[in-house]
Amino acid sequence: MTYTIMGHCPETGQTGLAIATVSLNVAAICPAVSRHGDIVCSQAYTNRRLGALGARCLSDGMAADETMARLADDDGSFGFRQVAIVTKAGKVAAHTGEACSDWKGHRTGDGHVAMGNVLVGPHVVDAIADAFQGATGQPLQERLMIAIEAGRDAGGQGKDGRHTTERSAGLVVYGWDDDGYPDMAEINIRIDAHPTAVAELRRQYEMIRHLNVYQHMKADAPATLPPTEDWEAKHMTAVPPPPWYD
């Protein structure tokens, strides 16, 4: 019972993923990243080894489609898996096993994959992919957020006419800089347990996205770094102040 958008930004070279499901702790279980910043996601009947193996194969220079074939060879229950890959170069591969629960399926496009299982219908995946494509020009993390919200708004998860509420979600974008650390997360938000996980993901994202500049300053110019409370007071006025403000 999961739906996901995985994407690549040709302007920045970043890769990223947004995911939502009724299951708990999804963002800790499903995604994996290679040392080059390629991403792999295993869902449905999740096999965490597939993510780890896929990341190793991609780190060793294997192409996306070759990596997918390697995963299929390694897993005797591959028919129960839904797996997608998006590489740092924007190449994609996707698999939806016949034993995944309906409705299940995926849609690939230029540098992105939308996929899901136990959805209310194929229009959910279409809404995710269309929203991602329609947000071209926005930062990758915003495109991913818009797409995952579109999946929720299209009906999201459900079976036999019943909707299933999302209880966990995640948003991660890799590609900290161009100096050899593409597997470092620029943004990484996990909602492990929440009754409206996608809405909570948006709420936390709206706060945390402003911190990227400050985190880069910590790494690159610590001698000139303003105190946290001063920077937040200037740049994050919508965020509740920490207790030391009083």
Backbone bond lengths (Angstrom), bond angles and torsions (degrees), N, CA, C in turn:
res aa  C-N    CA-C-N  psi(-1)  N-CA   C-N-CA  omega(-1)  CA-C   N-CA-C  phi
1 M - - - 1.461 - - 1.514 109.30 -
2 T 1.306 115.76 67.82 1.461 120.00 -171.73 1.513 109.59 -140.93
3 Y 1.327 116.92 143.21 1.458 119.99 169.87 1.523 109.46 -133.44
4 T 1.334 114.39 145.95 1.459 121.25 -165.98 1.515 110.37 -146.26
5 I 1.328 115.30 145.78 1.457 122.54 168.12 1.527 107.49 -123.99
6 M 1.320 116.71 129.77 1.457 123.16 176.39 1.525 107.38 -122.65
7 G 1.334 117.10 134.16 1.452 118.39 -174.76 1.511 114.20 -148.01
8 H 1.323 114.35 164.82 1.459 124.29 179.94 1.516 108.07 -127.55
9 C 1.333 116.70 141.82 1.462 121.62 176.44 1.529 108.44 -108.98
10 P 1.327 119.02 112.44 1.468 120.24 -178.00 1.526 113.05 -67.87
11 E 1.327 117.73 -24.54 1.464 119.84 -179.98 1.527 112.38 -73.08
12 T 1.330 116.83 -42.26 1.470 120.53 -176.53 1.523 113.00 -100.62
13 G 1.340 117.42 -17.47 1.452 120.99 -173.98 1.514 113.21 78.16
14 Q 1.322 117.96 6.55 1.459 120.91 -179.41 1.527 111.16 -77.21
15 T 1.317 115.09 154.12 1.458 122.72 170.42 1.518 107.57 -123.62
16 G 1.329 116.53 155.22 1.451 118.19 -179.08 1.504 112.82 -163.42
17 L 1.322 114.03 173.81 1.468 121.66 -174.78 1.515 109.19 -152.00
18 A 1.328 115.86 141.28 1.460 122.09 166.08 1.520 106.98 -127.66
19 I 1.334 116.00 141.08 1.461 121.13 -172.04 1.514 109.16 -145.49
20 A 1.342 117.10 147.29 1.461 121.86 178.30 1.520 109.26 -148.32
21 T 1.335 115.88 146.72 1.460 120.33 -177.61 1.523 110.72 -165.81
22 V 1.334 115.67 165.66 1.455 121.08 172.58 1.532 111.50 -75.55
23 S 1.317 117.43 -25.22 1.462 121.03 -179.80 1.523 110.42 -70.08
24 L 1.315 116.88 152.69 1.459 121.33 -178.73 1.517 111.23 -85.44
25 N 1.339 114.99 152.54 1.467 121.73 169.02 1.528 112.51 65.21
26 V 1.335 118.00 32.37 1.459 120.47 -170.01 1.527 113.15 -65.23
27 A 1.322 117.90 -37.29 1.460 119.70 -174.37 1.526 112.40 -72.97
28 A 1.325 117.49 -13.91 1.454 120.80 175.02 1.518 112.00 -88.17
29 I 1.328 117.56 -17.22 1.464 121.99 -170.56 1.529 112.53 -104.64
30 C 1.316 117.93 -40.53 1.460 120.45 -167.80 1.529 115.52 -87.42
31 P 1.341 121.57 -45.23 1.476 120.40 -173.53 1.522 112.86 -85.26
32 A 1.333 114.23 155.34 1.462 122.51 171.01 1.521 107.24 -146.44
33 V 1.345 116.48 157.56 1.465 120.41 -176.16 1.519 109.58 -135.04
34 S 1.332 116.02 141.19 1.460 121.09 175.59 1.515 109.51 -83.32
35 R 1.320 116.58 171.39 1.458 119.42 179.10 1.525 111.77 -71.71
36 H 1.331 117.31 -11.42 1.465 121.33 176.61 1.528 111.93 -91.74
37 G 1.335 117.70 -7.00 1.452 120.63 -176.78 1.508 113.56 93.44
38 D 1.352 118.55 11.23 1.464 121.81 172.36 1.531 108.06 -75.53
39 I 1.329 117.41 146.30 1.459 119.45 -178.49 1.525 110.96 -119.39
40 V 1.321 114.53 146.71 1.462 124.16 177.85 1.519 107.03 -128.66
41 C 1.311 117.22 140.61 1.464 120.44 175.02 1.520 109.18 -134.18
42 S 1.329 116.22 126.73 1.458 123.32 174.97 1.523 108.01 -112.97
43 Q 1.333 116.97 124.57 1.461 120.34 -179.31 1.526 110.17 -141.97
44 A 1.321 117.47 -164.07 1.464 124.43 -167.61 1.532 107.34 67.47
45 Y 1.327 119.14 -116.48 1.464 121.02 171.47 1.527 106.52 -83.93
46 T 1.319 114.97 83.87 1.464 120.95 -166.70 1.522 111.89 -63.33
47 N 1.332 114.94 134.78 1.461 122.10 172.03 1.526 106.82 -119.45
48 R 1.325 116.56 103.68 1.468 120.60 -175.46 1.526 111.72 -62.36
49 R 1.331 117.11 -26.12 1.465 119.55 179.18 1.525 111.12 -63.83
50 L 1.331 116.88 -30.91 1.460 119.39 179.68 1.526 111.02 -64.34
51 G 1.313 117.13 -40.59 1.458 119.87 176.39 1.513 112.11 -62.35
52 A 1.324 115.76 -45.40 1.460 120.09 -179.95 1.522 111.40 -64.79
53 L 1.336 116.76 -44.83 1.458 120.30 179.48 1.523 110.73 -65.60
54 G 1.331 116.99 -42.61 1.455 119.85 178.61 1.506 112.17 -60.83
55 A 1.325 117.18 -42.25 1.464 120.80 178.44 1.525 111.11 -63.15
56 R 1.323 117.42 -38.48 1.468 120.33 178.34 1.520 110.76 -66.33
57 C 1.333 116.35 -44.13 1.468 119.51 179.77 1.521 111.15 -61.57
58 L 1.315 116.75 -44.95 1.458 120.64 179.50 1.526 111.25 -66.37
59 S 1.326 117.13 -36.56 1.463 120.73 176.29 1.523 111.39 -62.91
60 D 1.326 116.25 -31.31 1.470 121.04 179.41 1.525 112.56 -83.33
61 G 1.334 117.03 2.49 1.460 120.45 175.60 1.513 115.32 96.49
62 M 1.321 118.30 7.28 1.457 120.92 179.33 1.524 109.78 -71.83
63 A 1.330 117.58 141.99 1.458 122.37 179.81 1.526 110.49 -71.82
64 A 1.334 116.20 164.81 1.466 121.00 -176.22 1.523 111.86 -60.80
65 D 1.336 117.49 -48.12 1.460 119.48 -177.74 1.526 111.67 -68.97
66 E 1.333 117.18 -35.03 1.468 120.40 176.09 1.522 110.70 -65.73
67 T 1.332 115.84 -39.75 1.461 119.76 178.43 1.520 110.86 -63.42
68 M 1.322 116.78 -42.05 1.468 119.76 179.18 1.532 110.29 -61.84
69 A 1.315 117.45 -41.22 1.463 120.87 177.88 1.528 110.62 -63.37
70 R 1.324 116.38 -37.89 1.474 120.53 178.11 1.526 110.39 -64.54
71 L 1.317 117.38 -40.13 1.461 120.86 178.60 1.529 110.81 -64.89
72 A 1.325 116.17 -40.62 1.466 120.14 178.71 1.526 111.32 -63.00
73 D 1.318 116.11 -39.97 1.467 120.41 179.19 1.521 111.80 -67.09
74 D 1.337 116.44 -30.86 1.461 120.98 -173.31 1.529 112.54 -82.26
75 D 1.329 117.54 -21.99 1.455 121.23 -169.48 1.530 110.45 -117.37
76 G 1.319 116.26 112.21 1.451 120.72 179.47 1.520 113.97 -69.57
77 S 1.345 116.89 -10.92 1.469 121.30 178.62 1.526 111.04 -114.61
78 F 1.336 115.99 33.44 1.458 120.13 -174.81 1.532 112.27 -63.02
79 G 1.316 116.91 -22.63 1.458 120.54 177.61 1.514 113.52 -66.21
80 F 1.332 117.57 -17.20 1.455 122.31 177.77 1.526 112.47 -92.62
81 R 1.324 117.04 -0.99 1.465 120.75 -173.48 1.521 112.05 -103.72
82 Q 1.322 114.22 150.41 1.457 121.55 165.97 1.519 105.76 -121.39
83 V 1.331 115.65 121.80 1.464 121.16 -172.02 1.518 109.24 -135.04
84 A 1.318 116.42 142.10 1.459 120.92 174.02 1.516 109.84 -140.96
85 I 1.325 114.83 153.67 1.462 123.36 179.44 1.520 108.15 -133.11
86 V 1.319 116.74 136.27 1.465 122.98 168.82 1.517 106.69 -132.04
87 T 1.322 116.77 125.16 1.462 120.45 -175.55 1.517 112.18 -96.62
88 K 1.307 114.57 166.98 1.465 122.20 177.88 1.526 111.15 -59.39
89 A 1.321 117.26 -26.31 1.464 121.99 178.64 1.528 112.32 -88.98
90 G 1.339 117.65 -0.07 1.449 121.04 178.76 1.512 115.09 88.13
91 K 1.347 117.94 9.08 1.459 121.17 176.16 1.523 109.43 -79.26
92 V 1.340 116.89 146.63 1.461 120.37 -176.87 1.518 110.69 -131.75
93 A 1.324 114.81 156.44 1.463 123.14 171.51 1.517 106.82 -149.87
94 A 1.329 116.96 147.00 1.460 120.18 -178.73 1.522 110.49 -148.02
95 H 1.319 114.87 150.40 1.472 122.09 -179.72 1.519 108.52 -144.46
96 T 1.311 117.06 131.90 1.465 123.06 170.96 1.520 107.88 -124.50
97 G 1.319 116.46 113.21 1.456 121.07 -177.30 1.515 112.79 -71.04
98 E 1.332 115.64 148.92 1.463 120.86 -178.39 1.524 112.13 -65.09
99 A 1.323 117.98 -23.67 1.461 120.55 -177.96 1.524 113.27 -89.08
100 C 1.331 117.83 -2.26 1.465 120.10 172.70 1.533 108.61 -65.35
101 S 1.315 115.74 151.13 1.464 120.46 -175.35 1.528 111.18 -78.73
102 D 1.336 115.18 141.49 1.468 121.17 179.89 1.532 111.39 -72.54
103 W 1.381 115.40 157.98 1.452 122.75 -14.08 1.517 108.94 -75.74
104 K 1.342 114.71 138.53 1.452 118.39 177.96 1.521 108.63 -132.47
105 G 1.334 115.66 152.63 1.451 119.49 177.30 1.509 111.56 165.28
106 H 1.321 115.10 174.71 1.456 120.45 179.53 1.521 109.88 -143.91
107 R 1.305 115.18 164.20 1.458 122.02 176.30 1.518 107.35 -140.85
108 T 1.312 117.07 127.36 1.456 121.99 179.21 1.520 109.79 -107.07
109 G 1.323 115.69 150.05 1.455 122.30 176.41 1.505 109.52 -147.28
110 D 1.297 116.66 -166.74 1.457 122.22 -177.91 1.529 109.80 -65.98
111 G 1.338 116.45 101.50 1.455 121.10 176.91 1.513 115.37 73.21
112 H 1.339 118.87 21.09 1.458 118.74 179.17 1.528 111.05 -154.40
113 V 1.330 114.52 158.24 1.461 123.48 175.11 1.524 108.05 -135.72
114 A 1.315 116.90 130.56 1.462 122.82 168.93 1.517 107.32 -112.96
115 M 1.332 117.12 134.24 1.462 119.54 -177.92 1.516 110.40 -152.07
116 G 1.337 115.13 160.82 1.447 119.11 177.42 1.513 111.63 -171.84
117 N 1.325 115.16 163.57 1.461 121.65 177.21 1.527 108.95 -143.34
118 V 1.331 115.86 153.66 1.461 123.49 -172.08 1.540 109.20 53.36
119 L 1.316 115.43 47.47 1.460 121.35 177.50 1.522 109.96 -97.49
120 V 1.328 116.07 163.00 1.462 119.59 -179.80 1.526 111.38 -71.91
121 G 1.332 117.35 -14.12 1.455 120.50 176.23 1.514 111.81 168.15
122 P 1.332 116.70 171.57 1.464 120.59 -178.38 1.516 113.61 -65.18
123 H 1.333 117.15 -19.80 1.461 119.36 -179.83 1.520 112.15 -65.03
124 V 1.330 118.06 -19.94 1.464 120.25 177.99 1.528 110.20 -67.16
125 V 1.326 116.38 -47.56 1.467 120.12 177.77 1.526 110.26 -63.81
126 D 1.330 117.11 -39.38 1.466 119.78 177.78 1.522 111.31 -62.38
127 A 1.333 116.90 -41.11 1.463 120.63 179.33 1.527 111.12 -63.83
128 I 1.325 116.44 -39.98 1.467 120.83 178.63 1.523 110.51 -62.81
129 A 1.326 116.28 -50.92 1.461 120.50 -177.89 1.522 111.23 -64.89
130 D 1.326 117.81 -42.06 1.464 120.86 -179.47 1.529 111.00 -64.33
131 A 1.328 116.71 -39.70 1.465 120.03 179.68 1.522 111.05 -66.57
132 F 1.328 116.76 -40.74 1.466 119.59 178.37 1.522 110.33 -63.13
133 Q 1.318 117.12 -46.16 1.462 120.58 179.33 1.523 111.35 -65.37
134 G 1.318 117.10 -36.86 1.454 120.62 -177.98 1.512 114.41 -72.16
135 A 1.343 116.94 -14.94 1.464 120.81 -179.30 1.526 112.30 -98.50
136 T 1.330 116.83 18.54 1.465 120.74 177.59 1.526 110.02 -53.69
137 G 1.337 115.36 136.29 1.458 120.82 -178.00 1.512 113.05 102.23
138 Q 1.339 117.07 -21.25 1.462 121.65 174.28 1.530 109.51 -81.66
139 P 1.334 118.82 158.57 1.468 120.78 172.66 1.524 110.44 -55.86
140 L 1.323 116.68 149.21 1.463 120.46 -175.72 1.511 111.84 -56.14
141 Q 1.330 118.10 -43.10 1.462 119.48 -177.77 1.530 111.95 -62.77
142 E 1.332 117.22 -34.46 1.467 119.75 177.69 1.522 110.82 -71.31
143 R 1.318 117.27 -39.43 1.466 120.75 176.93 1.528 110.71 -60.39
144 L 1.314 116.26 -41.92 1.465 120.33 179.40 1.528 111.12 -65.68
145 M 1.344 116.37 -41.69 1.463 119.84 178.45 1.521 110.98 -63.11
146 I 1.319 117.35 -45.88 1.458 121.59 179.35 1.531 110.42 -59.20
147 A 1.325 115.98 -40.79 1.466 120.21 -177.96 1.526 111.90 -67.91
148 I 1.329 117.41 -43.52 1.464 118.91 -177.86 1.532 110.19 -69.56
149 E 1.324 117.34 -33.67 1.462 120.65 174.88 1.528 111.04 -66.40
150 A 1.324 116.33 -35.94 1.466 120.00 177.21 1.521 111.00 -64.41
151 G 1.332 117.33 -37.72 1.461 120.51 175.89 1.511 112.07 -63.27
152 R 1.325 115.92 -42.88 1.473 119.42 176.43 1.531 110.71 -62.02
153 D 1.326 116.00 -46.23 1.462 120.38 -175.26 1.533 112.30 -69.17
154 A 1.341 116.24 -21.85 1.464 120.28 177.27 1.524 112.64 -82.37
155 G 1.324 117.05 -1.59 1.466 120.79 178.23 1.505 114.19 121.67
156 G 1.339 116.41 -22.27 1.453 120.39 174.14 1.520 114.22 57.72
157 Q 1.320 114.78 -130.61 1.453 121.81 -175.07 1.525 111.20 -88.61
158 G 1.317 115.88 150.71 1.453 118.77 175.19 1.513 111.64 169.80
159 K 1.310 114.87 163.05 1.462 120.99 -179.99 1.525 108.63 -152.51
160 D 1.327 115.71 142.56 1.459 121.82 178.45 1.529 111.63 55.25
161 G 1.345 115.22 38.68 1.447 120.64 176.94 1.511 115.30 80.03
162 R 1.322 117.78 5.27 1.462 121.36 -178.24 1.525 110.38 -109.78
163 H 1.328 116.67 132.28 1.457 122.03 176.73 1.523 109.86 -82.55
164 T 1.325 116.17 143.25 1.458 122.49 176.73 1.527 108.97 -114.48
165 T 1.317 117.10 124.23 1.459 122.03 -176.59 1.524 110.83 -71.44
166 E 1.311 115.87 141.68 1.456 121.75 176.58 1.535 109.34 -74.79
167 R 1.330 116.65 126.00 1.466 120.86 -179.83 1.523 113.26 -110.39
168 S 1.324 118.01 -10.65 1.465 119.48 172.74 1.518 108.47 -148.11
169 A 1.324 114.96 156.44 1.456 120.80 -176.12 1.520 108.33 -160.04
170 G 1.319 115.64 166.84 1.457 119.34 178.80 1.512 111.62 -158.88
171 L 1.317 114.89 155.66 1.461 123.14 176.99 1.519 107.77 -141.03
172 V 1.325 116.96 124.01 1.459 120.49 178.37 1.520 109.24 -141.10
173 V 1.317 116.01 137.08 1.461 122.64 175.68 1.523 107.82 -129.25
174 Y 1.325 115.75 126.22 1.457 121.55 179.73 1.523 110.21 -101.87
175 G 1.336 115.12 153.14 1.452 120.83 179.53 1.516 110.85 119.70
176 W 1.323 116.08 57.61 1.472 121.57 -177.59 1.513 111.35 -56.78
177 D 1.325 116.63 -46.71 1.466 120.53 179.05 1.519 108.74 -158.86
178 D 1.330 116.14 -176.45 1.464 121.64 -178.07 1.518 112.09 -101.38
179 D 1.333 117.70 16.70 1.458 121.52 -174.74 1.519 112.53 -102.51
180 G 1.327 116.15 31.20 1.458 118.65 174.99 1.503 115.08 98.75
181 Y 1.331 118.42 11.65 1.461 120.57 -179.35 1.530 111.75 -126.59
182 P 1.337 118.08 51.60 1.469 119.33 -178.86 1.521 113.59 -68.55
183 D 1.337 117.63 -16.78 1.457 119.98 -179.87 1.529 112.27 -89.54
184 M 1.323 117.56 5.38 1.459 120.68 173.95 1.519 109.38 -85.27
185 A 1.317 116.53 137.47 1.461 120.79 -175.85 1.523 111.01 -79.52
186 E 1.311 115.84 126.50 1.453 121.39 172.14 1.522 110.28 -73.64
187 I 1.313 115.35 -37.88 1.464 121.27 175.74 1.527 107.25 -145.95
188 N 1.326 116.50 139.82 1.468 120.56 -176.75 1.523 108.13 -152.18
189 I 1.325 115.85 102.81 1.462 121.60 -176.74 1.518 108.58 -121.08
190 R 1.319 116.23 128.38 1.459 122.02 177.49 1.515 109.83 -119.87
191 I 1.313 115.47 128.93 1.461 121.88 169.63 1.525 105.53 -110.47
192 D 1.315 116.89 98.13 1.460 120.66 -171.73 1.518 113.41 -80.23
193 A 1.331 117.94 -31.21 1.459 120.86 -178.56 1.523 109.00 -156.88
194 H 1.342 115.83 110.44 1.461 120.20 -178.51 1.525 108.24 -159.37
195 P 1.329 119.32 141.06 1.467 120.28 -176.11 1.529 113.90 -67.84
196 T 1.326 117.99 -23.57 1.473 121.99 174.49 1.525 107.43 -132.10
197 A 1.315 115.24 75.60 1.457 120.74 -166.95 1.529 113.33 -66.04
198 V 1.333 118.51 -36.64 1.462 119.39 -178.30 1.520 110.47 -69.27
199 A 1.315 117.56 -40.87 1.459 120.59 175.88 1.526 110.96 -62.76
200 E 1.318 116.89 -40.04 1.468 120.13 177.88 1.521 110.94 -67.49
201 L 1.324 116.94 -35.36 1.468 120.19 176.04 1.526 110.20 -60.73
202 R 1.321 117.01 -44.86 1.470 120.38 177.56 1.525 110.74 -62.01
203 R 1.334 118.42 -43.46 1.460 121.41 -178.86 1.523 111.43 -60.12
204 Q 1.327 116.29 -47.22 1.463 119.00 -179.19 1.522 111.56 -71.16
205 Y 1.320 116.55 -35.97 1.463 120.00 177.68 1.523 111.45 -60.15
206 E 1.317 117.79 -41.32 1.459 120.92 -179.07 1.525 111.63 -62.60
207 M 1.328 118.12 -27.74 1.460 120.84 173.87 1.523 111.50 -82.06
208 I 1.312 115.71 -50.62 1.460 120.56 -168.23 1.523 112.49 -71.65
209 R 1.341 117.85 -29.53 1.462 119.05 -177.73 1.523 112.43 -60.40
210 H 1.326 117.76 -26.50 1.461 120.75 179.72 1.527 112.17 -73.36
211 L 1.324 117.22 -17.76 1.460 120.93 -174.79 1.520 113.45 -78.99
212 N 1.331 118.38 -13.78 1.462 120.14 -175.97 1.527 111.72 -56.46
213 V 1.319 116.92 -44.95 1.466 120.51 -179.05 1.519 110.11 -60.46
214 Y 1.322 116.54 -44.22 1.464 120.07 -178.56 1.527 111.53 -66.25
215 Q 1.348 117.12 -38.12 1.460 119.93 178.41 1.531 111.39 -65.71
216 H 1.329 117.10 -37.87 1.461 119.48 175.84 1.535 110.88 -65.82
217 M 1.324 117.21 -37.10 1.463 120.77 177.26 1.525 110.94 -63.12
218 K 1.333 116.41 -39.10 1.468 119.74 177.45 1.523 111.25 -58.91
219 A 1.344 115.20 -40.36 1.463 119.73 -178.02 1.519 112.40 -76.05
220 D 1.333 116.61 -39.87 1.464 120.23 -168.31 1.519 114.40 -99.89
221 A 1.320 118.42 -26.22 1.469 119.76 -175.12 1.523 110.80 -145.11
222 P 1.334 118.04 58.01 1.463 119.47 -176.01 1.525 113.93 -63.37
223 A 1.323 117.39 -26.56 1.464 119.71 -178.17 1.520 112.43 -67.48
224 T 1.311 117.17 -24.86 1.467 121.20 -178.91 1.519 112.51 -108.74
225 L 1.319 116.91 13.21 1.458 121.40 -175.57 1.527 110.76 -71.36
226 P 1.322 118.42 124.76 1.464 119.72 175.76 1.518 110.31 -72.57
227 P 1.325 118.79 157.44 1.468 120.54 176.34 1.525 110.86 -57.24
228 T 1.323 115.49 147.18 1.459 120.67 -177.68 1.521 111.91 -54.26
229 E 1.345 116.12 -44.42 1.457 118.96 -176.37 1.532 111.67 -65.06
230 D 1.343 116.99 -34.44 1.463 119.92 178.78 1.524 111.05 -70.61
231 W 1.339 116.42 -41.98 1.468 119.24 -178.58 1.523 110.56 -66.93
232 E 1.333 116.61 -43.49 1.457 119.40 -179.99 1.527 111.35 -65.18
233 A 1.334 117.69 -38.99 1.462 120.73 179.65 1.524 111.32 -61.94
234 K 1.336 116.61 -31.11 1.465 120.95 -178.15 1.516 112.22 -85.95
235 H 1.348 117.42 -38.80 1.458 121.00 -169.77 1.524 114.54 -109.39
236 M 1.319 117.99 -12.29 1.459 120.55 -174.79 1.526 109.58 -131.64
237 T 1.308 116.65 56.12 1.457 121.25 -173.95 1.529 112.83 -65.36
238 A 1.337 117.18 -23.45 1.462 119.59 -179.64 1.521 113.19 -83.29
239 V 1.324 117.36 -5.63 1.462 121.50 -177.18 1.524 109.28 -91.51
240 P 1.333 118.69 133.85 1.469 119.59 176.81 1.520 110.94 -56.13
241 P 1.335 118.27 133.82 1.471 120.35 -176.94 1.519 111.59 -68.65
242 P 1.321 116.80 148.13 1.469 119.73 175.88 1.533 110.42 -68.50
243 P 1.337 117.70 163.91 1.471 120.68 -172.58 1.522 113.19 -62.72
244 W 1.325 118.90 -23.52 1.464 118.27 -176.68 1.527 112.86 -74.28
245 Y 1.338 117.52 -3.83 1.462 119.62 176.42 1.520 112.10 -70.12
246 D 1.341 116.22 -27.77 1.480 119.91 -174.86 1.531 112.00 -83.62
